[in-house]
Amino acid sequence: MSRHKRRIAGGTENGYPSCMAKPSEVWDTVKARYLSGEELSAIADDLKLCVETVQTKASRTGLTKLRK
């Protein structure tokens, strides 16, 4: 069994399929939209992410303290 990521046909050089954004890019989108006034639950639903995961990461990174 190989330790290397398996290449996906049609993927990019970073190993992600071309239809998927990198997690850091997705988080940048979440942050920008939250700071512009959208609710985390609406952002998560729109991006098809787990609401609880987005809320937990936002809380852990201090994002929820920036917009009060």
DODRENNU-953924 format. One record per residue: x, y negated, z negated of N, C-alpha, C in turn; residue number from 1. Coordinates in nm, 2 decimals. Layout:
N
X, Y, Z, X, Y, Z, X, Y, Z, NUM
...
***
This chain:
68
0.08, 0.12, 0.00, 0.00, 0.00, 0.00, 0.09, -0.12, 0.00, 1
0.06, -0.21, 0.09, 0.14, -0.33, 0.10, 0.10, -0.44, 0.00, 2
0.20, -0.52, -0.04, 0.17, -0.63, -0.13, 0.13, -0.76, -0.06, 3
0.15, -0.76, 0.07, 0.13, -0.88, 0.15, -0.02, -0.89, 0.19, 4
-0.06, -1.02, 0.20, -0.20, -1.04, 0.24, -0.22, -0.98, 0.38, 5
-0.34, -0.92, 0.39, -0.37, -0.86, 0.52, -0.41, -0.98, 0.61, 6
-0.36, -0.98, 0.73, -0.40, -1.08, 0.83, -0.54, -1.06, 0.88, 7
-0.61, -1.16, 0.90, -0.75, -1.15, 0.95, -0.75, -1.20, 1.09, 8
-0.81, -1.12, 1.17, -0.82, -1.16, 1.32, -0.89, -1.30, 1.32, 9
-0.83, -1.39, 1.40, -0.89, -1.52, 1.41, -0.86, -1.61, 1.30, 10
-0.77, -1.57, 1.21, -0.73, -1.65, 1.09, -0.63, -1.76, 1.13, 11
-0.60, -1.83, 1.03, -0.50, -1.94, 1.05, -0.36, -1.89, 0.99, 12
-0.26, -1.98, 1.00, -0.13, -1.94, 0.95, -0.13, -1.92, 0.80, 13
-0.22, -1.97, 0.72, -0.23, -1.95, 0.58, -0.30, -1.83, 0.53, 14
-0.35, -1.75, 0.63, -0.41, -1.62, 0.60, -0.56, -1.63, 0.58, 15
-0.62, -1.75, 0.57, -0.76, -1.76, 0.56, -0.83, -1.76, 0.70, 16
-0.95, -1.70, 0.70, -1.02, -1.70, 0.83, -1.04, -1.85, 0.87, 17
-1.05, -1.88, 1.00, -1.06, -2.01, 1.04, -1.19, -2.08, 1.00, 18
-1.29, -2.00, 0.96, -1.42, -2.06, 0.92, -1.42, -2.09, 0.77, 19
-1.31, -2.05, 0.70, -1.30, -2.08, 0.55, -1.20, -2.19, 0.52, 20
-1.24, -2.28, 0.44, -1.14, -2.38, 0.39, -1.06, -2.32, 0.27, 21
-0.94, -2.38, 0.25, -0.86, -2.34, 0.14, -0.94, -2.38, 0.01, 22
-0.92, -2.31, -0.10, -0.99, -2.35, -0.23, -0.95, -2.49, -0.27, 23
-0.83, -2.53, -0.25, -0.79, -2.67, -0.29, -0.87, -2.77, -0.21, 24
-0.89, -2.74, -0.08, -0.97, -2.84, 0.01, -1.11, -2.84, -0.04, 25
-1.17, -2.73, -0.08, -1.31, -2.72, -0.13, -1.32, -2.80, -0.25, 26
-1.22, -2.79, -0.34, -1.22, -2.86, -0.47, -1.21, -3.01, -0.45, 27
-1.13, -3.05, -0.35, -1.12, -3.19, -0.32, -1.25, -3.25, -0.27, 28
-1.32, -3.17, -0.20, -1.46, -3.21, -0.15, -1.55, -3.22, -0.27, 29
-1.55, -3.13, -0.36, -1.64, -3.13, -0.48, -1.61, -3.26, -0.56, 30
-1.48, -3.28, -0.58, -1.44, -3.40, -0.66, -1.49, -3.53, -0.60, 31
-1.47, -3.54, -0.47, -1.50, -3.67, -0.40, -1.65, -3.69, -0.40, 32
-1.73, -3.58, -0.38, -1.87, -3.60, -0.38, -1.93, -3.62, -0.52, 33
-1.87, -3.56, -0.62, -1.91, -3.58, -0.76, -1.89, -3.73, -0.80, 34
-1.77, -3.78, -0.77, -1.73, -3.91, -0.80, -1.81, -4.02, -0.72, 35
-1.87, -3.98, -0.61, -1.95, -4.07, -0.53, -2.10, -4.07, -0.58, 36
-2.13, -3.98, -0.68, -2.26, -3.99, -0.74, -2.35, -3.87, -0.73, 37
-2.30, -3.76, -0.66, -2.38, -3.64, -0.65, -2.37, -3.56, -0.77, 38
-2.47, -3.48, -0.80, -2.47, -3.38, -0.91, -2.39, -3.26, -0.87, 39
-2.32, -3.20, -0.97, -2.24, -3.08, -0.94, -2.33, -2.96, -0.89, 40
-2.45, -2.95, -0.95, -2.53, -2.84, -0.90, -2.57, -2.85, -0.76, 41
-2.60, -2.98, -0.71, -2.64, -3.00, -0.57, -2.52, -2.98, -0.48, 42
-2.40, -3.02, -0.52, -2.28, -2.99, -0.44, -2.26, -2.85, -0.43, 43
-2.26, -2.77, -0.54, -2.24, -2.63, -0.54, -2.34, -2.56, -0.45, 44
-2.46, -2.59, -0.46, -2.57, -2.53, -0.37, -2.54, -2.56, -0.23, 45
-2.50, -2.68, -0.20, -2.48, -2.72, -0.06, -2.36, -2.65, 0.00, 46
-2.25, -2.63, -0.08, -2.13, -2.56, -0.04, -2.13, -2.41, -0.06, 47
-2.25, -2.36, -0.11, -2.27, -2.22, -0.13, -2.16, -2.17, -0.23, 48
-2.15, -2.24, -0.34, -2.06, -2.20, -0.45, -2.14, -2.17, -0.57, 49
-2.08, -2.09, -0.66, -2.14, -2.06, -0.79, -2.15, -2.19, -0.87, 50
-2.27, -2.23, -0.91, -2.29, -2.35, -0.99, -2.21, -2.35, -1.12, 51
-2.22, -2.23, -1.19, -2.15, -2.22, -1.32, -2.00, -2.24, -1.30, 52
-1.94, -2.18, -1.20, -1.80, -2.19, -1.17, -1.76, -2.33, -1.15, 53
-1.83, -2.40, -1.07, -1.80, -2.54, -1.03, -1.81, -2.63, -1.16, 54
-1.92, -2.61, -1.24, -1.94, -2.69, -1.36, -1.82, -2.66, -1.46, 55
-1.78, -2.53, -1.47, -1.67, -2.50, -1.57, -1.54, -2.56, -1.52, 56
-1.51, -2.55, -1.39, -1.38, -2.61, -1.35, -1.39, -2.76, -1.36, 57
-1.50, -2.82, -1.34, -1.51, -2.97, -1.35, -1.49, -3.01, -1.50, 58
-1.54, -2.93, -1.59, -1.52, -2.96, -1.73, -1.38, -2.94, -1.77, 59
-1.32, -2.83, -1.73, -1.18, -2.79, -1.77, -1.08, -2.90, -1.71, 60
-1.11, -2.95, -1.60, -1.01, -3.04, -1.54, -1.04, -3.19, -1.58, 61
-1.14, -3.21, -1.66, -1.17, -3.34, -1.70, -1.25, -3.43, -1.60, 62
-1.30, -3.37, -1.50, -1.38, -3.44, -1.40, -1.51, -3.50, -1.45, 63
-1.57, -3.43, -1.54, -1.70, -3.47, -1.59, -1.68, -3.59, -1.69, 64
-1.56, -3.62, -1.74, -1.54, -3.73, -1.82, -1.51, -3.86, -1.74, 65
-1.48, -3.84, -1.61, -1.45, -3.96, -1.53, -1.58, -4.04, -1.49, 66
-1.69, -3.97, -1.48, -1.82, -4.03, -1.44, -1.92, -4.02, -1.55, 67
-1.93, -4.13, -1.63, -2.03, -4.13, -1.74, -2.12, -4.25, -1.73, 68
***
